[in-house]
Structures are given as structure tokens and as C-alpha cells.
Amino acid sequence: MDGNKVNNRKKTFEIVRKNRNKIYWTKEEDELLLKLLEKESLKNKEINWKDIALHFKKNNKQCYYRSRQINPKYNKGLWTKEEDIQLLKLVKVILLKM
């Protein structure tokens, strides 16, 4: 077998392996997840991810990570100047305690 065929097989195997465990969510599942999160957050301070996962063919960790991706409450943008200042102050406090 020449080198190109071996390299192509390796690349194909790597792509298949990486995508093998990928979890796909439908639009309906995303909508249900957001509704369940809203309902759960009204009942409790902490969200019970095991209860949430019972509504899906997914585990609690998958539900948690998906919620972080689709929940509009989470700001995924750049930090503001005020947040930068607050972070630096907290780091300074922690370093002084060491």
C-alpha cells in the first residue's frame, strides 16, 4: 500500500472516531430543555440535572453542557472593562492571602 492510501485511511479513521460520540440535539429538544430549565429554576435554586435528563435520551452531563450552549442568559461575548477590573481585584485578594 502506498503512503497516500495509508494517510487517507488514517484521516478517515480520525474523522469517524471524533464524530462517533457527537451528540446531536433537535430544535424541539432545545426548546424543551429551555422550558424545563425555566420551570426547574422557579422551583429550586439548584437545577437537578438528573431530573432534566429523564426527558431526553441523554445523560445529565449532556443536558448541562447543551444548556450552556443555547441558554441566552449566558453572555458569550468579550468581558467588559468593569468585569476585567473586578477580576483583577479578586485575583489580587487571593494572591495576598497566599
C-alpha positions in Angstrom: 0.0 0.0 0.0 1.4 3.4 -0.9 1.8 6.2 1.6 -1.1 8.3 0.3 -3.6 5.5 0.8 -2.3 4.9 4.4 -2.6 8.6 5.2 -6.1 8.8 3.7 -7.2 5.8 5.8 -5.8 7.4 8.9 -7.5 10.7 8.3 -10.8 9.0 7.6 -10.5 6.9 10.8 -9.7 10.0 12.8 -12.8 11.9 11.5 -15.0 8.9 12.2 -13.6 8.5 15.7 -14.1 12.2 16.5 -17.7 12.2 15.4 -18.6 8.8 16.8 -19.5 10.2 20.2 -21.0 13.5 19.0 -24.4 14.2 20.5 -27.0 15.8 18.2 -29.9 17.9 19.5 -33.1 18.7 17.6 -34.7 22.1 17.7 -37.6 20.5 19.7 -35.2 19.1 22.3 -33.6 22.5 22.6 -36.9 24.2 23.2 -38.0 21.5 25.7 -34.7 21.9 27.5 -35.1 25.6 27.9 -38.7 25.2 29.1 -37.6 22.6 31.7 -34.7 24.8 32.9 -37.1 27.8 33.4 -39.6 25.6 35.3 -36.8 24.0 37.4 -35.2 27.3 38.2 -38.5 28.6 39.6 -38.8 25.6 41.9 -35.2 25.3 43.1 -32.1 27.4 43.4 -30.1 24.5 42.0 -31.1 22.6 38.9 -31.5 18.8 39.2 -29.8 17.7 36.0 -30.8 14.0 36.6 -34.4 15.0 36.6 -33.9 17.1 33.4 -32.2 14.2 31.7 -35.1 11.9 32.2 -37.0 13.8 29.5 -34.3 13.0 26.9 -32.3 10.1 25.7 -29.2 11.8 27.0 -27.4 12.0 30.4 -27.4 14.8 32.9 -23.9 16.0 31.8 -25.0 16.3 28.2 -28.1 18.3 29.2 -25.9 20.6 31.3 -23.5 21.3 28.6 -26.2 21.8 26.0 -28.0 24.3 28.3 -24.7 26.3 28.5 -24.6 26.5 24.7 -28.2 27.5 24.0 -29.3 29.5 27.1 -29.5 33.2 26.1 -28.8 34.2 29.7 -25.1 33.3 29.3 -23.0 36.0 27.9 -20.5 34.6 25.4 -19.1 37.9 24.4 -16.0 39.7 25.5 -15.6 40.8 29.1 -16.5 44.4 29.9 -13.9 46.8 31.4 -15.8 46.6 34.7 -15.6 42.8 34.7 -11.9 42.9 33.9 -11.3 45.3 36.9 -13.4 43.1 39.2 -11.5 40.0 38.2 -8.1 41.7 38.8 -9.2 42.9 42.2 -10.3 39.4 43.2 -7.1 37.8 41.9 -5.1 40.4 44.0 -7.1 39.5 47.1 -6.5 35.8 46.6 -2.8 36.3 45.9 -2.4 38.4 49.1 -4.0 35.6 51.1 -1.3 33.1 49.9 
